[in-house]
Each structure stands twice: as C-alpha cells, then as structure tokens.
Amino acid sequence: MITDEMKWSKQSNSAAAKAMSVLGMIKRTFNTVNKEMFLTLYSIYIRPHLEYCIQAWAPYFKKDIDVLEKVQIRAMCYETSSVYKELTLRTKT
C-alpha cells in the first residue's frame, strides 16, 4: 500500500496492526509461555507480518520505524512478564 505522496506509512501501519492483533491472540490463548515457546510463536506468527516485503518498502521515516518497533517492544514485554509468571508459579509449588 502506497499513498499518492509515495510514502509507505499505510504499509507500516497495516503490518503493525496485523502483528499486534496476532500478539493479542497469543496473549488471550496462552496464560503463560516459556521463552522457547514464545520465540517459536513470535517467529511463526508475528515476525512474518513485520518482515513481509520489507526490502521493497524499507521504512525510512522515524514514525514508520517506531510503529514497527512498538510491536516488538510489546512482544518483548509480554514475553518477559510471562516468563516471570511461569517462574513464580514454579516456586509456589
């Protein structure tokens, strides 16, 4: 998706929205995930949305890069909090 001004902002926003919705689906589906499981889920379901044709539309505006990085940051926060939950559950038993 490209605008009349030849900018790829729509593509960045669309890719980030799809990846964010998949991340939300993963959060709703799994209560806790270990690091290996999350890395597998991330690389299979989220990363392809962020990397699809990235060579062609290569985001170079700061706002486009920030939109894509926001997904990665949110995924990292979910992964670390989920690992923390898993560790606390292990120590309680």
Biopython code that builds the backbone (N, CA, C, O; Angstrom):
import numpy as np
from Bio.PDB.StructureBuilder import StructureBuilder

atoms = [
    (1, "MET", "N", (0.837, -1.171, 0.000)),
    (1, "MET", "CA", (0.000, 0.000, 0.000)),
    (1, "MET", "C", (0.884, 1.238, 0.000)),
    (1, "MET", "O", (1.808, 1.371, 0.803)),
    (2, "ILE", "N", (0.586, 2.100, -0.887)),
    (2, "ILE", "CA", (1.381, 3.320, -1.018)),
    (2, "ILE", "C", (0.429, 4.491, -1.232)),
    (2, "ILE", "O", (-0.606, 4.350, -1.883)),
    (3, "THR", "N", (0.783, 5.632, -0.686)),
    (3, "THR", "CA", (-0.074, 6.808, -0.818)),
    (3, "THR", "C", (0.282, 7.579, -2.085)),
    (3, "THR", "O", (1.232, 7.239, -2.791)),
    (4, "ASP", "N", (-0.490, 8.611, -2.355)),
    (4, "ASP", "CA", (-0.221, 9.455, -3.520)),
    (4, "ASP", "C", (1.128, 10.164, -3.410)),
    (4, "ASP", "O", (1.731, 10.522, -4.422)),
    (5, "GLU", "N", (1.587, 10.360, -2.201)),
    (5, "GLU", "CA", (2.862, 11.048, -1.991)),
    (5, "GLU", "C", (4.039, 10.093, -2.011)),
    (5, "GLU", "O", (5.157, 10.482, -1.673)),
    (6, "MET", "N", (3.804, 8.843, -2.405)),
    (6, "MET", "CA", (4.852, 7.818, -2.476)),
    (6, "MET", "C", (5.455, 7.513, -1.108)),
    (6, "MET", "O", (6.666, 7.328, -0.988)),
    (7, "LYS", "N", (4.613, 7.460, -0.081)),
    (7, "LYS", "CA", (5.057, 7.118, 1.259)),
    (7, "LYS", "C", (4.471, 5.775, 1.651)),
    (7, "LYS", "O", (3.379, 5.405, 1.219)),
    (8, "TRP", "N", (5.208, 5.055, 2.471)),
    (8, "TRP", "CA", (4.826, 3.714, 2.860)),
    (8, "TRP", "C", (4.197, 3.657, 4.245)),
    (8, "TRP", "O", (4.166, 2.586, 4.851)),
    (9, "SER", "N", (3.709, 4.745, 4.754)),
    (9, "SER", "CA", (3.154, 4.772, 6.103)),
    (9, "SER", "C", (1.966, 3.830, 6.252)),
    (9, "SER", "O", (1.810, 3.188, 7.290)),
    (10, "LYS", "N", (1.135, 3.743, 5.231)),
    (10, "LYS", "CA", (-0.022, 2.841, 5.295)),
    (10, "LYS", "C", (0.428, 1.395, 5.432)),
    (10, "LYS", "O", (-0.164, 0.621, 6.184)),
    (11, "GLN", "N", (1.487, 1.032, 4.695)),
    (11, "GLN", "CA", (2.004, -0.332, 4.772)),
    (11, "GLN", "C", (2.557, -0.620, 6.163)),
    (11, "GLN", "O", (2.320, -1.695, 6.713)),
    (12, "SER", "N", (3.290, 0.327, 6.734)),
    (12, "SER", "CA", (3.833, 0.147, 8.083)),
    (12, "SER", "C", (2.719, -0.005, 9.099)),
    (12, "SER", "O", (2.768, -0.891, 9.952)),
    (13, "ASN", "N", (1.726, 0.843, 9.015)),
    (13, "ASN", "CA", (0.601, 0.779, 9.957)),
    (13, "ASN", "C", (-0.193, -0.511, 9.799)),
    (13, "ASN", "O", (-0.619, -1.106, 10.789)),
    (14, "SER", "N", (-0.390, -0.942, 8.567)),
    (14, "SER", "CA", (-1.127, -2.179, 8.323)),
    (14, "SER", "C", (-0.360, -3.389, 8.856)),
    (14, "SER", "O", (-0.945, -4.263, 9.495)),
    (15, "ALA", "N", (0.934, -3.441, 8.597)),
    (15, "ALA", "CA", (1.750, -4.553, 9.084)),
    (15, "ALA", "C", (1.774, -4.583, 10.612)),
    (15, "ALA", "O", (1.676, -5.651, 11.216)),
    (16, "ALA", "N", (1.904, -3.420, 11.229)),
    (16, "ALA", "CA", (1.931, -3.347, 12.690)),
    (16, "ALA", "C", (0.581, -3.756, 13.280)),
    (16, "ALA", "O", (0.535, -4.444, 14.300)),
    (17, "ALA", "N", (-0.508, -3.342, 12.651)),
    (17, "ALA", "CA", (-1.839, -3.697, 13.151)),
    (17, "ALA", "C", (-2.074, -5.208, 13.081)),
    (17, "ALA", "O", (-2.614, -5.802, 14.015)),
    (18, "LYS", "N", (-1.670, -5.818, 11.982)),
    (18, "LYS", "CA", (-1.824, -7.272, 11.861)),
    (18, "LYS", "C", (-0.983, -7.999, 12.903)),
    (18, "LYS", "O", (-1.456, -8.928, 13.559)),
    (19, "ALA", "N", (0.268, -7.567, 13.049)),
    (19, "ALA", "CA", (1.154, -8.207, 14.025)),
    (19, "ALA", "C", (0.632, -8.010, 15.444)),
    (19, "ALA", "O", (0.705, -8.925, 16.264)),
    (20, "MET", "N", (0.106, -6.823, 15.739)),
    (20, "MET", "CA", (-0.431, -6.546, 17.067)),
    (20, "MET", "C", (-1.661, -7.401, 17.343)),
    (20, "MET", "O", (-1.846, -7.857, 18.472)),
    (21, "SER", "N", (-2.497, -7.627, 16.349)),
    (21, "SER", "CA", (-3.682, -8.461, 16.565)),
    (21, "SER", "C", (-3.284, -9.915, 16.797)),
    (21, "SER", "O", (-3.915, -10.609, 17.594)),
    (22, "VAL", "N", (-2.252, -10.377, 16.115)),
    (22, "VAL", "CA", (-1.779, -11.743, 16.341)),
    (22, "VAL", "C", (-1.171, -11.863, 17.734)),
    (22, "VAL", "O", (-1.372, -12.870, 18.414)),
    (23, "LEU", "N", (-0.433, -10.848, 18.163)),
    (23, "LEU", "CA", (0.124, -10.855, 19.517)),
    (23, "LEU", "C", (-0.996, -10.896, 20.555)),
    (23, "LEU", "O", (-0.889, -11.608, 21.553)),
    (24, "GLY", "N", (-2.054, -10.147, 20.330)),
    (24, "GLY", "CA", (-3.208, -10.182, 21.225)),
    (24, "GLY", "C", (-3.855, -11.551, 21.273)),
    (24, "GLY", "O", (-4.286, -12.007, 22.332)),
    (25, "MET", "N", (-3.923, -12.208, 20.120)),
    (25, "MET", "CA", (-4.480, -13.560, 20.073)),
    (25, "MET", "C", (-3.617, -14.522, 20.883)),
    (25, "MET", "O", (-4.140, -15.386, 21.588)),
    (26, "ILE", "N", (-2.306, -14.375, 20.784)),
    (26, "ILE", "CA", (-1.402, -15.231, 21.552)),
    (26, "ILE", "C", (-1.585, -14.979, 23.050)),
    (26, "ILE", "O", (-1.600, -15.922, 23.842)),
    (27, "LYS", "N", (-1.725, -13.714, 23.438)),
    (27, "LYS", "CA", (-1.934, -13.384, 24.858)),
    (27, "LYS", "C", (-3.223, -13.994, 25.389)),
    (27, "LYS", "O", (-3.262, -14.498, 26.511)),
    (28, "ARG", "N", (-4.282, -13.947, 24.577)),
    (28, "ARG", "CA", (-5.565, -14.495, 25.026)),
    (28, "ARG", "C", (-5.564, -16.017, 25.056)),
    (28, "ARG", "O", (-6.282, -16.621, 25.852)),
    (29, "THR", "N", (-4.772, -16.636, 24.203)),
    (29, "THR", "CA", (-4.767, -18.088, 24.095)),
    (29, "THR", "C", (-3.940, -18.762, 25.180)),
    (29, "THR", "O", (-4.332, -19.799, 25.715)),
    (30, "PHE", "N", (-2.791, -18.169, 25.501)),
    (30, "PHE", "CA", (-1.875, -18.791, 26.457)),
    (30, "PHE", "C", (-1.787, -17.943, 27.718)),
    (30, "PHE", "O", (-1.528, -16.742, 27.648)),
    (31, "ASN", "N", (-2.004, -18.572, 28.874)),
    (31, "ASN", "CA", (-1.851, -17.858, 30.143)),
    (31, "ASN", "C", (-0.389, -17.548, 30.409)),
    (31, "ASN", "O", (-0.029, -16.408, 30.707)),
    (32, "THR", "N", (0.440, -18.555, 30.301)),
    (32, "THR", "CA", (1.882, -18.366, 30.445)),
    (32, "THR", "C", (2.582, -19.147, 29.345)),
    (32, "THR", "O", (2.115, -20.207, 28.927)),
    (33, "VAL", "N", (3.683, -18.625, 28.889)),
    (33, "VAL", "CA", (4.506, -19.320, 27.903)),
    (33, "VAL", "C", (5.952, -19.207, 28.349)),
    (33, "VAL", "O", (6.368, -18.194, 28.912)),
    (34, "ASN", "N", (6.710, -20.263, 28.089)),
    (34, "ASN", "CA", (8.131, -20.154, 28.396)),
    (34, "ASN", "C", (8.842, -19.457, 27.238)),
    (34, "ASN", "O", (8.247, -19.210, 26.189)),
    (35, "LYS", "N", (10.089, -19.151, 27.439)),
    (35, "LYS", "CA", (10.824, -18.347, 26.458)),
    (35, "LYS", "C", (10.918, -19.041, 25.097)),
    (35, "LYS", "O", (10.720, -18.405, 24.062)),
    (36, "GLU", "N", (11.215, -20.329, 25.098)),
    (36, "GLU", "CA", (11.353, -21.059, 23.839)),
    (36, "GLU", "C", (10.038, -21.109, 23.071)),
    (36, "GLU", "O", (10.010, -20.945, 21.851)),
    (37, "MET", "N", (8.951, -21.338, 23.800)),
    (37, "MET", "CA", (7.639, -21.391, 23.160)),
    (37, "MET", "C", (7.271, -20.037, 22.564)),
    (37, "MET", "O", (6.763, -19.960, 21.446)),
    (38, "PHE", "N", (7.533, -18.962, 23.322)),
    (38, "PHE", "CA", (7.199, -17.648, 22.811)),
    (38, "PHE", "C", (8.034, -17.301, 21.588)),
    (38, "PHE", "O", (7.514, -16.731, 20.629)),
    (39, "LEU", "N", (9.311, -17.633, 21.605)),
    (39, "LEU", "CA", (10.156, -17.348, 20.441)),
    (39, "LEU", "C", (9.660, -18.090, 19.208)),
    (39, "LEU", "O", (9.710, -17.567, 18.094)),
    (40, "THR", "N", (9.185, -19.306, 19.415)),
    (40, "THR", "CA", (8.617, -20.061, 18.297)),
    (40, "THR", "C", (7.351, -19.401, 17.783)),
    (40, "THR", "O", (7.192, -19.212, 16.577)),
    (41, "LEU", "N", (6.447, -19.048, 18.694)),
    (41, "LEU", "CA", (5.197, -18.388, 18.291)),
    (41, "LEU", "C", (5.479, -17.054, 17.603)),
    (41, "LEU", "O", (4.845, -16.721, 16.602)),
    (42, "TYR", "N", (6.426, -16.295, 18.139)),
    (42, "TYR", "CA", (6.771, -14.990, 17.570)),
    (42, "TYR", "C", (7.327, -15.143, 16.160)),
    (42, "TYR", "O", (6.930, -14.419, 15.247)),
    (43, "SER", "N", (8.246, -16.087, 15.987)),
    (43, "SER", "CA", (8.873, -16.237, 14.677)),
    (43, "SER", "C", (7.921, -16.825, 13.636)),
    (43, "SER", "O", (8.098, -16.597, 12.439)),
    (44, "ILE", "N", (6.922, -17.575, 14.077)),
    (44, "ILE", "CA", (5.976, -18.162, 13.131)),
    (44, "ILE", "C", (4.824, -17.223, 12.801)),
    (44, "ILE", "O", (4.436, -17.104, 11.639)),
    (45, "TYR", "N", (4.269, -16.548, 13.818)),
    (45, "TYR", "CA", (3.030, -15.803, 13.612)),
    (45, "TYR", "C", (3.170, -14.288, 13.544)),
    (45, "TYR", "O", (2.382, -13.639, 12.855)),
    (46, "ILE", "N", (4.134, -13.707, 14.228)),
    (46, "ILE", "CA", (4.221, -12.249, 14.289)),
    (46, "ILE", "C", (5.260, -11.695, 13.322)),
    (46, "ILE", "O", (4.982, -10.770, 12.558)),
    (47, "ARG", "N", (6.449, -12.265, 13.362)),
    (47, "ARG", "CA", (7.546, -11.736, 12.561)),
    (47, "ARG", "C", (7.264, -11.675, 11.059)),
    (47, "ARG", "O", (7.669, -10.705, 10.419)),
    (48, "PRO", "N", (6.586, -12.669, 10.466)),
    (48, "PRO", "CA", (6.293, -12.561, 9.033)),
    (48, "PRO", "C", (5.488, -11.313, 8.656)),
    (48, "PRO", "O", (5.685, -10.748, 7.580)),
    (49, "HIS", "N", (4.590, -10.888, 9.533)),
    (49, "HIS", "CA", (3.815, -9.671, 9.241)),
    (49, "HIS", "C", (4.719, -8.440, 9.225)),
    (49, "HIS", "O", (4.512, -7.520, 8.433)),
    (50, "LEU", "N", (5.712, -8.430, 10.095)),
    (50, "LEU", "CA", (6.610, -7.283, 10.163)),
    (50, "LEU", "C", (7.633, -7.285, 9.039)),
    (50, "LEU", "O", (8.102, -6.225, 8.625)),
    (51, "GLU", "N", (7.984, -8.459, 8.544)),
    (51, "GLU", "CA", (9.052, -8.556, 7.554)),
    (51, "GLU", "C", (8.569, -8.751, 6.122)),
    (51, "GLU", "O", (9.391, -8.824, 5.209)),
    (52, "TYR", "N", (7.275, -8.837, 5.904)),
    (52, "TYR", "CA", (6.770, -9.089, 4.555)),
    (52, "TYR", "C", (7.191, -7.974, 3.599)),
    (52, "TYR", "O", (6.824, -6.815, 3.789)),
    (53, "CYS", "N", (7.943, -8.324, 2.597)),
    (53, "CYS", "CA", (8.442, -7.395, 1.558)),
    (53, "CYS", "C", (9.161, -6.180, 2.135)),
    (53, "CYS", "O", (9.109, -5.098, 1.550)),
    (54, "ILE", "N", (9.818, -6.343, 3.254)),
    (54, "ILE", "CA", (10.499, -5.210, 3.885)),
    (54, "ILE", "C", (11.581, -4.646, 2.982)),
    (54, "ILE", "O", (11.873, -3.452, 3.044)),
    (55, "GLN", "N", (12.184, -5.482, 2.143)),
    (55, "GLN", "CA", (13.219, -4.997, 1.241)),
    (55, "GLN", "C", (12.656, -4.019, 0.216)),
    (55, "GLN", "O", (13.347, -3.097, -0.218)),
    (56, "ALA", "N", (11.404, -4.224, -0.166)),
    (56, "ALA", "CA", (10.801, -3.347, -1.170)),
    (56, "ALA", "C", (10.366, -2.014, -0.580)),
    (56, "ALA", "O", (10.599, -0.964, -1.179)),
    (57, "TRP", "N", (9.734, -2.047, 0.592)),
    (57, "TRP", "CA", (9.189, -0.799, 1.123)),
    (57, "TRP", "C", (10.023, -0.203, 2.222)),
    (57, "TRP", "O", (9.647, 0.848, 2.741)),
    (58, "ALA", "N", (11.125, -0.796, 2.614)),
    (58, "ALA", "CA", (12.105, -0.328, 3.598)),
    (58, "ALA", "C", (11.718, 0.984, 4.287)),
    (58, "ALA", "O", (11.973, 2.063, 3.753)),
    (59, "PRO", "N", (11.112, 0.896, 5.456)),
    (59, "PRO", "CA", (10.689, 2.120, 6.136)),
    (59, "PRO", "C", (11.894, 2.975, 6.527)),
    (59, "PRO", "O", (12.830, 2.501, 7.170)),
    (60, "TYR", "N", (11.848, 4.228, 6.127)),
    (60, "TYR", "CA", (12.967, 5.114, 6.441)),
    (60, "TYR", "C", (12.538, 6.323, 7.244)),
    (60, "TYR", "O", (13.389, 7.063, 7.736)),
    (61, "PHE", "N", (11.262, 6.540, 7.390)),
    (61, "PHE", "CA", (10.803, 7.610, 8.268)),
    (61, "PHE", "C", (10.780, 7.096, 9.701)),
    (61, "PHE", "O", (10.450, 5.938, 9.953)),
    (62, "LYS", "N", (11.129, 7.953, 10.613)),
    (62, "LYS", "CA", (11.201, 7.585, 12.031)),
    (62, "LYS", "C", (9.849, 7.068, 12.529)),
    (62, "LYS", "O", (9.797, 6.092, 13.278)),
    (63, "LYS", "N", (8.764, 7.713, 12.120)),
    (63, "LYS", "CA", (7.446, 7.300, 12.599)),
    (63, "LYS", "C", (7.079, 5.902, 12.098)),
    (63, "LYS", "O", (6.413, 5.152, 12.812)),
    (64, "ASP", "N", (7.500, 5.540, 10.884)),
    (64, "ASP", "CA", (7.210, 4.205, 10.367)),
    (64, "ASP", "C", (8.016, 3.140, 11.108)),
    (64, "ASP", "O", (7.508, 2.059, 11.405)),
    (65, "ILE", "N", (9.257, 3.451, 11.399)),
    (65, "ILE", "CA", (10.108, 2.525, 12.144)),
    (65, "ILE", "C", (9.571, 2.360, 13.562)),
    (65, "ILE", "O", (9.537, 1.249, 14.091)),
    (66, "ASP", "N", (9.150, 3.466, 14.177)),
    (66, "ASP", "CA", (8.618, 3.413, 15.544)),
    (66, "ASP", "C", (7.367, 2.548, 15.641)),
    (66, "ASP", "O", (7.178, 1.844, 16.633)),
    (67, "VAL", "N", (6.517, 2.593, 14.627)),
    (67, "VAL", "CA", (5.291, 1.787, 14.625)),
    (67, "VAL", "C", (5.648, 0.301, 14.650)),
    (67, "VAL", "O", (5.039, -0.479, 15.383)),
    (68, "LEU", "N", (6.634, -0.082, 13.849)),
    (68, "LEU", "CA", (7.039, -1.487, 13.801)),
    (68, "LEU", "C", (7.773, -1.903, 15.074)),
    (68, "LEU", "O", (7.604, -3.023, 15.556)),
    (69, "GLU", "N", (8.580, -1.003, 15.609)),
    (69, "GLU", "CA", (9.306, -1.320, 16.836)),
    (69, "GLU", "C", (8.378, -1.425, 18.044)),
    (69, "GLU", "O", (8.675, -2.144, 18.997)),
    (70, "LYS", "N", (7.262, -0.713, 18.004)),
    (70, "LYS", "CA", (6.295, -0.771, 19.100)),
    (70, "LYS", "C", (5.755, -2.191, 19.267)),
    (70, "LYS", "O", (5.548, -2.657, 20.387)),
    (71, "VAL", "N", (5.530, -2.868, 18.149)),
    (71, "VAL", "CA", (5.072, -4.257, 18.201)),
    (71, "VAL", "C", (6.137, -5.125, 18.861)),
    (71, "VAL", "O", (5.826, -5.957, 19.714)),
    (72, "GLN", "N", (7.383, -4.931, 18.467)),
    (72, "GLN", "CA", (8.471, -5.728, 19.026)),
    (72, "GLN", "C", (8.637, -5.464, 20.521)),
    (72, "GLN", "O", (8.880, -6.392, 21.291)),
    (73, "ILE", "N", (8.509, -4.221, 20.927)),
    (73, "ILE", "CA", (8.638, -3.880, 22.346)),
    (73, "ILE", "C", (7.501, -4.502, 23.144)),
    (73, "ILE", "O", (7.722, -5.050, 24.224)),
    (74, "ARG", "N", (6.294, -4.420, 22.616)),
    (74, "ARG", "CA", (5.146, -5.006, 23.315)),
    (74, "ARG", "C", (5.284, -6.527, 23.413)),
    (74, "ARG", "O", (4.925, -7.119, 24.430)),
    (75, "ALA", "N", (5.798, -7.152, 22.370)),
    (75, "ALA", "CA", (6.021, -8.601, 22.407)),
    (75, "ALA", "C", (7.085, -8.950, 23.435)),
    (75, "ALA", "O", (6.950, -9.939, 24.155)),
    (76, "MET", "N", (8.124, -8.160, 23.510)),
    (76, "MET", "CA", (9.182, -8.412, 24.482)),
    (76, "MET", "C", (8.648, -8.257, 25.905)),
    (76, "MET", "O", (8.979, -9.055, 26.781)),
    (77, "CYS", "N", (7.834, -7.248, 26.135)),
    (77, "CYS", "CA", (7.243, -7.050, 27.468)),
    (77, "CYS", "C", (6.351, -8.225, 27.841)),
    (77, "CYS", "O", (6.377, -8.687, 28.981)),
    (78, "TYR", "N", (5.568, -8.707, 26.895)),
    (78, "TYR", "CA", (4.702, -9.861, 27.160)),
    (78, "TYR", "C", (5.547, -11.084, 27.482)),
    (78, "TYR", "O", (5.238, -11.828, 28.412)),
    (79, "GLU", "N", (6.609, -11.293, 26.717)),
    (79, "GLU", "CA", (7.456, -12.470, 26.917)),
    (79, "GLU", "C", (8.114, -12.437, 28.284)),
    (79, "GLU", "O", (8.131, -13.451, 28.981)),
    (80, "THR", "N", (8.652, -11.301, 28.680)),
    (80, "THR", "CA", (9.330, -11.227, 29.977)),
    (80, "THR", "C", (8.339, -11.358, 31.129)),
    (80, "THR", "O", (8.652, -11.988, 32.140)),
    (81, "SER", "N", (7.155, -10.777, 30.994)),
    (81, "SER", "CA", (6.170, -10.910, 32.075)),
    (81, "SER", "C", (5.647, -12.338, 32.157)),
    (81, "SER", "O", (5.359, -12.831, 33.247)),
    (82, "SER", "N", (5.523, -12.998, 31.026)),
    (82, "SER", "CA", (5.052, -14.374, 31.018)),
    (82, "SER", "C", (6.088, -15.310, 31.635)),
    (82, "SER", "O", (5.732, -16.235, 32.364)),
    (83, "VAL", "N", (7.358, -15.074, 31.347)),
    (83, "VAL", "CA", (8.414, -15.887, 31.954)),
    (83, "VAL", "C", (8.429, -15.663, 33.457)),
    (83, "VAL", "O", (8.621, -16.610, 34.219)),
    (84, "TYR", "N", (8.228, -14.419, 33.896)),
    (84, "TYR", "CA", (8.176, -14.117, 35.323)),
    (84, "TYR", "C", (7.016, -14.866, 35.990)),
    (84, "TYR", "O", (7.179, -15.432, 37.071)),
    (85, "LYS", "N", (5.849, -14.867, 35.342)),
    (85, "LYS", "CA", (4.694, -15.590, 35.880)),
    (85, "LYS", "C", (4.990, -17.079, 36.001)),
    (85, "LYS", "O", (4.638, -17.716, 36.994)),
    (86, "GLU", "N", (5.642, -17.625, 34.977)),
    (86, "GLU", "CA", (5.963, -19.050, 34.996)),
    (86, "GLU", "C", (6.924, -19.371, 36.145)),
    (86, "GLU", "O", (6.757, -20.383, 36.826)),
    (87, "LEU", "N", (7.922, -18.521, 36.362)),
    (87, "LEU", "CA", (8.868, -18.757, 37.447)),
    (87, "LEU", "C", (8.200, -18.663, 38.810)),
    (87, "LEU", "O", (8.509, -19.462, 39.694)),
    (88, "THR", "N", (7.299, -17.715, 39.006)),
    (88, "THR", "CA", (6.615, -17.593, 40.287)),
    (88, "THR", "C", (5.686, -18.766, 40.536)),
    (88, "THR", "O", (5.532, -19.201, 41.677)),
    (89, "LEU", "N", (5.063, -19.287, 39.480)),
    (89, "LEU", "CA", (4.219, -20.464, 39.646)),
    (89, "LEU", "C", (5.049, -21.685, 40.022)),
    (89, "LEU", "O", (4.606, -22.510, 40.820)),
    (90, "ARG", "N", (6.231, -21.808, 39.463)),
    (90, "ARG", "CA", (7.110, -22.933, 39.792)),
    (90, "ARG", "C", (7.557, -22.883, 41.251)),
    (90, "ARG", "O", (7.616, -23.912, 41.924)),
    (91, "THR", "N", (7.871, -21.688, 41.734)),
    (91, "THR", "CA", (8.380, -21.583, 43.105)),
    (91, "THR", "C", (7.279, -21.801, 44.137)),
    (91, "THR", "O", (7.570, -22.213, 45.260)),
    (92, "LYS", "N", (6.032, -21.538, 43.787)),
    (92, "LYS", "CA", (4.914, -21.734, 44.715)),
    (92, "LYS", "C", (4.586, -23.210, 44.913)),
    (92, "LYS", "O", (4.043, -23.592, 45.949)),
    (93, "THR", "N", (4.911, -24.036, 43.929)),
    (93, "THR", "CA", (4.567, -25.465, 44.046)),
    (93, "THR", "C", (5.689, -26.270, 44.639)),
    (93, "THR", "O", (5.559, -27.483, 44.804)),
]
sb = StructureBuilder()
sb.init_structure("model")
sb.init_model(0)
sb.init_chain("A")
sb.init_seg("    ")
for serial, (resi, resn, name, xyz) in enumerate(atoms, 1):
    if name == "N":
        sb.init_residue(resn, " ", resi, " ")
    sb.init_atom(name, np.array(xyz, "f"), 0.0, 1.0, " ", f" {name:<3s}", serial, name[0])
structure = sb.get_structure()
